[in-house]
Amino acid sequence: MDLKFMEVSQAFDRFKVAFSRKDFDTCRNLLSQLKVSLTTFTSLPPLLEETPNAIRELTLARDIYEHAVFLSVKTEDQESFERDFSQLKPYYTDVSNRIPPSSQMNPILGLNLLRLLVQNRIAEFHTELELLPSDAFKNLCIKHAVELEQSFMEGAYNRVLNARQTVPHETYSYFMDLLAKTVRDEIAGCSEKAYESLSVKDTRQMLMFSSDKELEEYIREERPEWEIKGGVVFFLRTKESIPCKEIPSLQLINQTLSYARELERIV
């Protein structure tokens, strides 16, 4: 077996041990080394040269990038997720017919859809859907993301929040928490424009919290301008909008007619 391949494979084994121990600092260091080492394999995209170890190198590289994606979720790093997913994607498209299928493909594709939904990149969300094979929509991870997008667009926020309890993969919890915050912020923004105040009970139900304590924590962290007095939540009153200046319509009409008469004289 190729010596370089063995070195990368052994480093990846150390990465997986560190990952299982949740030693993410060690994982980051090892991942940086692994990515540099992968650049020496000419069998990988974009070169895709036919080499004796091509299949094993492609499979190893795919597994490394899959773990990189999961590491970015564990460390709550969306920028790394986007970068690592971009590096992984060719292994699901360009070389998918050359290496054995990965059991992590659909969970990761679903994660990416969820990320796009959280970031409100709806056009890219639908572009990614168009690129998926038809049988992918039968997978629970893909179905979960598609149903979430439908619920979000319909304004069925209760379904979005309840979906947190039925995630198809444990790595989905991070993005689901972000999506729940996005939904609650949307509801809160609408509420403070529609009402001067609401009872704590009604506010808690509207924001779909399970306890008053959760509501109080949300107000303290996200809406410090709100006040709770005597069991009532008082919303921030929007500042009086600057009145629109009155359009001098009669004056404009007279000016237009005057211009028309002058043009008629000229002609």
Salt bridges, closest charged atoms under 4 A:
ASP13 OD1 - LYS16 NZ 3.67
ASP25 OD1 - ARG28 NH1 2.84
GLU50 OE2 - ARG98 NH2 3.37
ASP63 OD1 - ARG62 NE 3.66
GLU82 OE1 - ARG115 NH1 3.54
GLU82 OE2 - ARG121 NH2 3.05
ASP84 OD1 - LYS35 NZ 2.49
GLU124 OE1 - ARG121 NH2 2.76
GLU128 OE2 - LYS89 NZ 2.91
GLU149 OE2 - HIS126 NE2 3.07
GLU154 OE1 - ARG159 NH2 2.64
GLU170 OE1 - LYS74 NZ 3.19
ASP177 OD1 - ARG164 NE 2.66
ASP185 OD2 - LYS181 NZ 2.78
GLU192 OE2 - ARG223 NH1 3.27
ASP212 OD1 - ARG204 NE 2.74
GLU222 OE1 - LYS181 NZ 3.46
GLU227 OE1 - LYS229 NZ 3.65
GLU262 OE2 - ARG265 NH1 2.97
